[in-house]
Amino acid sequence: MTPRDASDDSRWSDLDRPPLNAAALRRGLVREGGLWCDVDVVRSTGSTNTDLVALATEGKAEEGAVLVAEEQTAGKGRLDRQWTAPPRSGLFFSVLLNPAVVPVPVARWGWLPLLTGVAVATGLSRAAGVDTALKWPNDLLVTVGGEERKAGGILAERAGSTGVVIGVGINVTLREDELPVPQAGSLALAGAVSTDRDPLLRAVLRSLEEWYGRWRAALGDPVVSGLQEAYAAGCATLGRVVRAELPGERSVVGEAVAIDGDGRLVIVTEEGAREAVGAGDIVHLRLA
C-alpha cells in the first residue's frame, strides 16, 4: 500500500479534533515480527473496507495492512446500514487478516468479528477508561446517563479466497447534537478519561494483534484461545430477553443464554426450544 499521509492536514475545522499522526502510528505499531506491516491514513474515502478489500483482491495489500480514514462518506455497517460521523470525530479503520496461512479452518473464521469486539473493548478499557460491553454479534455499547448506547460497530468481509477484512468504526468525540440517532453514543459522552485518537488507535490495534495471535496459535479454537470465555464475559446480550430478526422475515423471541462453539447466539424461547442464531439483527428487550 502506498501511504497517503493525512497527518499534515492544516485545515482543521475543529481544533478539538486534530488529525491523526500517521508517522507516529507507524513507528508505534509496525515492528519486526509483528502483525502490522503498514498503517495508511487517508483524509477521506467512501469506505475503508471497500478500499482494502479491493487492494487485497488485486494483490496490493498484505496481511497486517491497516487503512484508516479521517472521514468516511459511505461507511458500511451490517445489513447495508450506513455509518456516518463528522470528520476526525472517531476511529474508522480496516485491517487485512489472512487466517488461511496458519491454517485456521474456514469454519472458525466466523469468530473474527467477535474476536475483534473483544480486542476493541479491551483496548478502549485500557486507553480510554470506559466500561464497554458487546452486543452480539458486532456492536460496542457504552453507558451514557444510565442508558445503553451504541458507540461502535464491526464489519467483516471476505477478500479473495484467503483474506478477511475487518472494519471498525468507533465514535470518539461525537457530541449529543451530532449523533445520527438517539440510540448512538460516544466515548466522550460516556466519560472517557482520554479522547486522544492516536493512543486509542494504538491500544486497540495492539489488543487486536494480541488476541488474533492467541486465536491463530490455537488454530482458531475458541476454547483453547480463551476467546469464547472472554466474549461471553463481556457480552451484554447474554441473560437478556431478545428478539432475533432472522433472514426470511422470521423472528425468535427468548432469553439469550450462551455463545456456542461456532460463535452463534443460543436463544431459549418461552416454550423451551433452543435455537442457535448465526446471523440476524438482535434487539435487546429486557433483562431476564
C-alpha positions as CSV (number, residue, x, y, z in Angstrom):
1,M,0.0,0.0,0.0
2,T,1.2,3.5,-0.7
3,P,0.9,5.8,2.3
4,R,-1.3,8.8,1.7
5,D,-0.5,10.7,4.8
6,A,-3.4,12.7,6.3
7,S,-1.4,14.0,9.3
8,D,-0.3,17.1,7.6
9,D,-3.9,18.4,7.2
10,S,-3.8,22.0,8.4
11,R,-7.4,22.8,7.5
12,W,-8.7,22.0,11.0
13,S,-12.4,22.8,11.1
14,D,-12.5,21.8,14.8
15,L,-9.4,22.4,17.0
16,D,-10.7,19.8,19.4
17,R,-10.3,17.2,16.7
18,P,-6.7,17.2,15.4
19,P,-5.7,14.8,12.6
20,L,-4.1,11.5,13.4
21,N,-0.3,11.4,13.2
22,A,0.3,8.7,10.6
23,A,4.1,8.7,11.0
24,A,3.9,8.2,14.8
25,L,1.3,5.5,14.4
26,R,3.6,3.6,12.0
27,R,6.5,4.0,14.4
28,G,4.4,2.7,17.3
29,L,2.8,-0.3,15.5
30,V,4.9,-1.5,12.7
31,R,7.8,-3.7,14.0
32,E,9.9,-6.7,13.1
33,G,7.9,-9.9,13.7
34,G,4.7,-8.0,14.5
35,L,1.4,-8.4,12.7
36,W,1.0,-4.8,11.4
37,C,3.0,-4.2,8.3
38,D,1.7,-0.8,7.3
39,V,-0.6,1.9,8.6
40,D,-2.1,4.2,5.9
41,V,-4.1,7.2,7.0
42,V,-6.3,9.0,4.3
43,R,-8.2,12.2,4.7
44,S,-11.4,10.9,3.3
45,T,-12.8,7.9,1.5
46,G,-16.1,6.2,0.9
47,S,-15.4,3.1,2.9
48,T,-12.1,1.7,4.3
49,N,-13.5,-1.8,4.0
50,T,-14.3,-1.4,0.3
51,D,-10.9,0.1,-0.4
52,L,-8.9,-2.6,1.5
53,V,-10.9,-5.4,0.0
54,A,-10.1,-4.1,-3.4
55,L,-6.4,-3.7,-2.6
56,A,-6.3,-7.3,-1.2
57,T,-8.1,-8.7,-4.2
58,E,-5.7,-7.1,-6.5
59,G,-2.7,-8.4,-4.5
60,K,-1.7,-4.9,-3.4
61,A,-2.1,-5.4,0.3
62,E,-0.6,-8.0,2.7
63,E,-1.8,-9.4,6.0
64,G,-1.4,-6.8,8.6
65,A,-2.2,-3.8,6.4
66,V,-4.2,-1.1,8.2
67,L,-6.2,1.6,6.4
68,V,-7.6,4.5,8.5
69,A,-9.8,7.3,7.3
70,E,-10.3,10.6,9.0
71,E,-13.8,10.7,7.3
72,Q,-15.9,8.0,5.6
73,T,-18.6,9.2,3.2
74,A,-20.1,5.8,2.6
75,G,-19.2,3.8,5.7
76,K,-20.9,0.5,5.9
77,G,-22.5,-1.4,8.8
78,R,-24.2,-4.7,8.9
79,L,-27.4,-5.3,6.8
80,D,-26.3,-2.5,4.4
81,R,-26.7,0.2,7.0
82,Q,-24.7,3.5,6.7
83,W,-22.2,4.7,9.2
84,T,-21.8,8.5,9.2
85,A,-19.9,10.8,11.5
86,P,-18.2,14.2,11.3
87,P,-14.5,14.2,10.1
88,R,-11.9,13.3,12.8
89,S,-14.7,12.6,15.4
90,G,-13.9,8.9,15.6
91,L,-11.8,6.0,14.6
92,F,-12.7,4.5,11.2
93,F,-10.3,1.8,10.0
94,S,-10.0,-1.6,8.4
95,V,-7.4,-4.3,8.8
96,L,-6.5,-7.2,6.5
97,L,-6.0,-10.7,8.1
98,N,-5.1,-13.9,6.4
99,P,-6.1,-16.8,8.7
100,A,-5.6,-19.3,5.9
101,V,-1.9,-19.1,6.2
102,V,-1.7,-20.9,9.6
103,P,-4.1,-22.5,8.5
104,V,-7.1,-21.8,10.6
105,P,-10.1,-23.8,9.3
106,V,-12.6,-21.7,7.4
107,A,-15.4,-22.9,9.7
108,R,-13.8,-20.9,12.5
109,W,-13.4,-17.7,10.6
110,G,-16.8,-16.6,11.8
111,W,-15.2,-15.9,15.2
112,L,-13.1,-13.0,13.8
113,P,-15.8,-10.3,14.3
114,L,-16.3,-11.5,17.9
115,L,-12.6,-11.6,18.4
116,T,-12.3,-8.0,17.1
117,G,-15.1,-7.0,19.5
118,V,-13.2,-8.4,22.5
119,A,-10.0,-6.7,21.3
120,V,-11.6,-3.3,20.8
121,A,-13.4,-3.4,24.2
122,T,-10.1,-4.4,25.9
123,G,-8.1,-1.8,24.2
124,L,-10.6,1.0,24.9
125,S,-10.9,0.0,28.5
126,R,-7.2,0.3,28.9
127,A,-6.7,3.6,27.0
128,A,-10.0,5.4,27.5
129,G,-11.1,4.2,30.9
130,V,-14.6,3.5,29.6
131,D,-16.6,0.4,30.6
132,T,-17.7,-1.2,27.3
133,A,-20.0,-4.1,26.6
134,L,-20.6,-6.2,23.5
135,K,-23.9,-6.7,21.8
136,W,-23.9,-9.8,19.8
137,P,-22.6,-10.1,17.2
138,N,-20.7,-6.8,16.4
139,D,-21.8,-3.7,18.4
140,L,-19.8,-1.9,21.1
141,L,-22.0,-0.5,23.8
142,V,-21.3,2.3,26.3
143,T,-23.4,3.8,29.1
144,V,-24.5,7.4,28.8
145,G,-26.7,8.8,31.5
146,G,-27.6,5.3,32.7
147,E,-28.7,4.3,29.2
148,E,-27.0,1.7,26.9
149,R,-25.9,3.2,23.6
150,K,-24.1,2.0,20.6
151,A,-20.6,3.7,20.2
152,G,-19.1,1.3,17.7
153,G,-19.6,-1.4,15.2
154,I,-17.6,-4.1,13.4
155,L,-18.0,-5.5,9.9
156,A,-16.1,-8.5,8.4
157,E,-15.8,-9.1,4.6
158,R,-14.0,-11.8,2.6
159,A,-11.1,-10.6,0.5
160,G,-10.3,-13.1,-2.2
161,S,-10.0,-16.8,-1.2
162,T,-7.7,-16.4,1.8
163,G,-8.2,-12.9,3.3
164,V,-10.7,-11.3,5.6
165,V,-11.0,-7.5,6.0
166,I,-12.3,-6.4,9.4
167,G,-13.7,-2.9,9.5
168,V,-14.2,-1.0,12.8
169,G,-16.0,2.3,13.5
170,I,-15.9,3.9,16.9
171,N,-17.5,7.2,17.9
172,V,-14.9,9.1,20.0
173,T,-15.8,12.8,20.4
174,L,-19.3,13.0,19.0
175,R,-21.4,15.4,20.9
176,E,-25.1,14.9,21.7
177,D,-26.3,17.2,18.8
178,E,-24.1,15.3,16.3
179,L,-25.4,11.8,17.0
180,P,-27.1,10.2,13.9
181,V,-29.8,8.5,16.1
182,P,-30.8,8.9,19.7
183,Q,-29.6,5.4,20.5
184,A,-26.0,6.3,19.5
185,G,-23.3,7.3,21.9
186,S,-19.6,8.1,22.0
187,L,-16.6,7.6,24.3
188,A,-16.7,11.3,25.2
189,L,-20.4,11.1,26.2
190,A,-19.6,8.0,28.3
191,G,-17.0,9.9,30.3
192,A,-13.7,8.7,28.7
193,V,-10.6,9.9,30.5
194,S,-8.9,10.3,27.1
195,T,-10.3,11.0,23.7
196,D,-6.9,11.4,22.0
197,R,-7.3,9.2,19.0
198,D,-3.7,8.3,18.4
199,P,-3.2,6.4,21.7
200,L,-6.7,5.0,21.4
201,L,-6.0,3.5,18.0
202,R,-2.6,2.1,19.1
203,A,-4.2,0.5,22.1
204,V,-7.0,-1.1,20.0
205,L,-4.6,-2.4,17.3
206,R,-2.2,-3.8,19.9
207,S,-5.1,-5.6,21.6
208,L,-6.2,-7.0,18.3
209,E,-2.7,-8.2,17.5
210,E,-2.6,-10.0,20.9
211,W,-6.0,-11.7,20.5
212,Y,-5.5,-12.6,16.9
213,G,-2.1,-14.1,17.7
214,R,-3.6,-16.2,20.5
215,W,-6.6,-17.4,18.4
216,R,-4.3,-18.2,15.4
217,A,-1.9,-20.1,17.6
218,A,-4.8,-22.2,18.8
219,L,-5.8,-22.8,15.1
220,G,-9.0,-20.8,15.7
221,D,-10.2,-22.9,18.7
222,P,-12.4,-20.5,20.7
223,V,-12.0,-22.5,23.9
224,V,-8.2,-23.1,23.8
225,S,-7.6,-19.5,22.9
226,G,-9.9,-18.2,25.7
227,L,-11.9,-16.3,23.2
228,Q,-15.3,-17.9,23.8
229,E,-15.0,-17.3,27.6
230,A,-13.8,-13.7,27.1
231,Y,-16.6,-12.8,24.7
232,A,-19.3,-14.3,26.9
233,A,-17.9,-12.4,29.9
234,G,-18.2,-9.1,28.1
235,C,-21.4,-9.8,26.2
236,A,-24.4,-7.6,27.3
237,T,-26.8,-9.8,25.2
238,L,-26.4,-12.8,27.4
239,G,-29.0,-13.0,30.2
240,R,-31.3,-10.7,28.2
241,V,-34.7,-11.4,26.6
242,V,-34.1,-10.6,23.0
243,R,-35.8,-10.6,19.6
244,A,-33.8,-12.0,16.8
245,E,-34.8,-10.7,13.4
246,L,-33.7,-13.5,11.1
247,P,-33.4,-13.9,7.3
248,G,-36.7,-14.7,5.6
249,E,-38.7,-12.3,7.8
250,R,-38.7,-14.7,10.7
251,S,-38.1,-13.7,14.3
252,V,-37.4,-15.6,17.5
253,V,-38.0,-14.2,21.0
254,G,-36.5,-15.6,24.1
255,E,-33.6,-15.5,26.6
256,A,-30.1,-15.3,25.2
257,V,-28.3,-18.0,27.3
258,A,-25.0,-18.8,25.6
259,I,-22.5,-18.3,22.8
260,D,-21.9,-21.7,21.2
261,G,-18.6,-23.1,19.8
262,D,-19.4,-21.6,16.4
263,G,-19.9,-18.1,17.8
264,R,-23.7,-18.4,17.4
265,L,-26.1,-16.9,19.9
266,V,-28.2,-19.5,21.7
267,I,-31.8,-18.4,22.4
268,V,-34.3,-20.3,24.6
269,T,-37.9,-19.5,23.8
270,E,-40.8,-19.4,26.3
271,E,-41.7,-22.8,25.0
272,G,-38.3,-24.2,26.0
273,A,-37.0,-24.6,22.4
274,R,-33.3,-23.8,21.9
275,E,-32.2,-22.0,18.7
276,A,-28.7,-21.1,17.7
277,V,-28.7,-17.9,15.7
278,G,-25.7,-17.4,13.3
279,A,-26.9,-14.3,11.5
280,G,-29.6,-11.7,12.2
281,D,-30.5,-8.5,13.9
282,I,-30.8,-8.7,17.7
283,V,-33.0,-6.3,19.7
284,H,-32.5,-6.2,23.5
285,L,-35.9,-6.3,25.1
286,R,-35.2,-6.6,28.9
287,L,-33.1,-8.4,31.5
288,A,-34.3,-12.0,32.0
